[in-house]
Amino acid sequence: MNQAIRNSWIVAVALFILLFGSISYVQFFDADSLNANPSNNRQLLKTFCSDRGPILVGGHPIAESVATDSDCKYQRKYNDPLLYAGLTGFFSKYAGQYGLESAMRDELAGTTNEAVFDRISQAFTGTRPQGQSVELTIDPAIQKMAYDMIPDGIAGSIVVMNPKTGAVVAMVSKPSYDTNLMASHDQKSVDTAYAKLVNEPGINLFGSAAYKQTYAPGSVFKLVDTAAALASGKYNKDSVLPNPAALKFPGIDYTLPNYLYGQCDTQDKASFTFALENSCNTPFASIALDLGQDAITAQANKFGFNDKSLSFPDSVTGSRFPGSTATLDKPALARSAIGQQDVSATPLEIAMMTAAIANGGKQMKPNLVQTVRTPDLRTVESLKPQMLRQSTTPEIAQQITDWMVSVVENGIAGAAAVPGVEVAGKTGTAEVGNTGLNNAWFTGFAPANDPQYVVTIMMPNVDVATGAALTSPNASKLFKAVLKK
Amino acid sequence: MSQLMTVAKPRRNIELLLLVLALGMGVMANALVNLNLGRTFDKDFYTQAAVLAGLSLAVHITLRFRAKYADPVMLPVVVALNGLGLAVIHRLDIVTGDTAGQRQWLWTGLAVAAAVAVLWLLKDHRILRRFTYISLVLSVLLLLLPLVPGISAGDVNGATVWIKLGPFTFQPGEIAKITLAVFFAGYLSSNRDLILLAGKKIGRLQLPRSRDLGPMVVAWIASVGVLVFQHDLGTSVLFFGLFMVMIYVATSRISWVLIGLVLMAVGGYAAYKIFPHVTRRIDTWIHALDPQVIGATGGSGQVVEGLFGMANGGLLGTGLGEGSPDSVPLANSDMIIASIGEELGLVGLFAVVCLYALFIARGFRAALGTRDSFGKLLAVGLAFAFALQCFVIIGGVTRLIPLTGLTTPFLAAGGSSLLANWIIVALLLKISDAARRPAAPAAKPDDQPRKEVPAS
């Protein structure tokens, strides 16, 4: 009997070993992943009332924690919330966390691995963990200027970035909202505000439309076709492209017309220069039909399309050009090649594509964060320019730059010109369904011989005249401001 | 008969010393709760410390008179656990506004009184053997009570295991654990020769005769009955484990364990297929971290909140009063292990589990040491059931196995559990006293030596 008792004891010991194992797993090995679980609001409860680090622009806090008298010792406060809502996002107990508040939550809360040593010393000195501060790459003057360029009542996004470093200088989108409404400690008022804002057309509570929303890019996508054409070796700068008034597809009752507002209809053959200056449709559709869907997709991917993993540091919605798995028929491919149909892009992606051309084909990783500092002002992180991918060759980038300069000097983006500076640019107009309204785009950079700034402007759902008035001329103003001309 | 011999020394002074340490732990825990939650040490604090000390001393003194040679470690371990439980329940009361702490104090008093009564009135544990069949009848009655209209408390958190008498609720199944162990110990110690020697042999596997399968069938029916009629998965597993280990120890035959495992597998699979509440338990366990399962009613919200709490505590814990264990549903009863894990950390929880392991080890030690087979079976059954109960509840909270609503012995808020477990402590102390006492000059009629069959 005693042997059986000893055997049962071994079973009991085995059960306890399993328990020690599962406790260790939960509290040690899996603890980080449980703490990071999106359903877990314990870290939030812990940090919600604590002194989080500020988010700074030009040395001034745009998000900060201020002391209160209530049980919850600190309250998150946003300064100039409408101007920065799309970047900061909000840190809310009741409506979630978005934008930089979410993407930089560990730094702001002071709970990164690097901050652990600080916390240990704080444990001895008795002070509460205090978050690190996050300084942005944003230039407050340019940010304000860009924001004011979008008239109230009209939606739109503007991105200004440095093509050499990827640093975002300005990023705005309208309509905006007051992030303080979301950060309130009063659940009822947060719920009411959330329910109202989430239904308001054009407002994106989860981050700026400039990187969270995709739109048909229209003619700016022709830059991708151009790069694909030159990269294929079948075309060069002297190639003569077919430029019929309309592209017909045998056996299908569909024709793709040329662009109406330039001078495309004056000639039925075109050089790249002429086709880009006037933004003719049929030459680029022909290129796509000639090279095939996979070639265009490959070039689009090299510019950053179909990349769903980008974060800057908040995650960026992926732009899209369908790959060969979703085979497009010829009319669909032709329409996609001019930036309609199955193509969609965030304004940030168009800025990144433009930046790659400006930067000799090297696409840099966009970034909003300049430095992260501890409460005692030690820098723990600072922006290190990082190359994402080689989008095209320096030669092709130079060739496209030359053509984009001529688009501004001689073509339909003339309003973007800045006296004394060579500006490279491209406009885009994409039809929105059958509404008669368009997505109006401008993307470009300056100075063309030593690109310092990329400007991308996007106005959805406007008529042609409004679009034209709000894109290229505003780009010119922004170039003047950033280049101090 | 090979027996472990222990030098017969009472060791009551060692027990007293350990008791002081154990009391210190409970009182300090309560002090920390008050400190960290910004409370002053009011009169209640000192009264409670005095009450806990008084109760422990009462048991200690009873042992000096009635079970001089009892194991000196068991009581301090139990006092430490009970004291910690009271502190944690008090801590949760402060933030939730509940009064579970007061009820727990009341039940601790009652449970200790019951333990003292058992120690005082039960001269020798072998007397219980006379109540073998009465225990069976009592067990069946106790298990049926929650289904009797009028006193049934109905469905509480998905299980029908409570009765309601005026303002008091009680879980008779907790007591049934003891009476069933007594029945099986009595039945098996009387009939083990028959069970062992009769039956066909297939290869190395000795099969029992079908008539000897009787207790196994009773066990199976009881477990399945509890599962079907009371929706109580944990107790069902517990009973079955209790029977299996006792039959195995009685017969030393692995064939019984195999038959038992087959029965359990069949029963378990059938239950999974037939009973929606079992299906749901298993499914929510597997997909526990799926956001939809977390949010669903009857989903994994409770266990996942517990996991989040334990992860929040990490290695060293947040400190008593510094975490937010109250965001876990049933934090002071089913999930008290998660509360302790959060505030005392991996280290604290390991210490608690070590206390359980120590207690169970002493139970097994008593089983090894005692000379009569009834005592051996009873001790091993109670100790193993205790181990299984710890495994089922702590394993459930840490998502090692699906969560079932078993109580965490001595820690969780709940009167019936405290009462039953303190009675088990009294019985094990009594058996350990018999095990460690100097050998009696002559065997009593109750304890005729039986032929020991070597383990196969």
Interface residues (C-beta under 8 A of the other chain):
Chain A: M1 N2 Q3 A4 I5 R6 N7 S8 W9 V11 A12 V13 L15 F16 L18 L19 F20 G21 S22 I23 S24 Y25 V26 Q27 F28 D30 A31 D32 L34 N35 N37 P38 S39 N40 R42 Q43 L45 K46
Chain B: S2 Q3 L4 V245 Y248 V249 A250 T251 S252 L289 P291 I294 G295 V304 L307 F308 G309 M310 A311 N312 G313 G314 L315 S324 S327 G341 G345 L346 L349 F350 V353 Y356 A357 I360 A361 F364 A367 L368 S373 K376 V380 A383 F384 A387 L388 C390 F391 I394 G395 T398 R399 L400 E452 P454 A455
